[in-house]
């Protein structure tokens, strides 16, 4: 373990913590809006940085680069199509959320359906955080950090023990951030870590191509391309890990859910100081999602040039191996700090969202309706602490996923995301859908997906299965609503919490993102 590596790691980590403390030291964290929504004062740049860092964690750096190493650029669809969903969020969903003065997405479901639907979705989300995202984020972060610092070798312990120790340390640090700092502290630390992620992440392909091309990056890129041109195609075959046809079935629903309805993501926008800043944040995030494949896809393809099929059986180990191969020792500590930041950002964001949902949607409504803001914040902190402990315990059990950790995360997300997306979309666009239809659909979708993936597996790609599940959910909702109708609900604004004037460049920026997204598929699709 190099001393310079430790110094740069500690230095960048302390710098980020100091910046977050300085920006939030005068905040009142004992109120709902102060702790859970950053006092509704976030600007577009802060929102974009926080959304990117909430989204891009080590399951992307490790998992997507591992998948790209094995499968090539076809997995870029997860990223570039996000820009289209972010446009929908900026133009349609978020203006309505802010108009309703929402704190959580389940709160909308009570306004549209009933309290039972809100409670069911809240519990669904809490379970999904505990058993899917949090453990995978911790485990992938531990893989990188253990590899960079050679913890197991230095302490002369097994690699499994080294990973376990790293998981515990990262989990404890992350929970302290989320428990004591609230949304605003998390968001401001994300700004620094966001810059670090782009700079540090881009260093990997830049240094690798420079090395491969003997000082000429273009030559290096040509060599990587000529070594495996098939890995640069974005058009996946039907038997691939990401068939092109999935872009038009379940992937659409997943992207709409993730960027328009996912509490962990949308909470940053609900904390915006006004609609203009919210729309800026969403569209800047869309641009970042188009650029981010240079950090989380291209290095994986470059790794194939270096290692061939050496890591095909353990693809989630290839990115740490590439980092150690091309990154100078002087920068390893900085990059490890960025890795830590990526873990902390997503981990903190999920803990903060989970604590918000429990306090607002469960505790205040089902346990103590007269709870004060101070008590809700205390319950939120307690929830975050409990979830942190359970995720630390569960993290080692996600190892050795057959198709990689990123693919495992997406498969698990389908259990929860698609049923919830079906209900929210139906609530917005089909007034005749009743609360009874929504509740039956939620359970039907859950049982259908679990059966088709885990009990009696079907030979259908899981993303296509998302599309089938969505249609099934809609059919169930319409059928049940016909026999158990509900009066049409008028969604009235509860209060005007922020200014609702739209950003004047929303439409031109949205058109620009659409053109770029289509252009990527036209250009790379012909390879």
Order of alpha helices (4+ residues) and beta strands (2+ residues): alpha-alpha-alpha-alpha-alpha-alpha-alpha-alpha-alpha-alpha-alpha-alpha-alpha-alpha-alpha-alpha-alpha-alpha-alpha-alpha-alpha-alpha-alpha-alpha-alpha-alpha
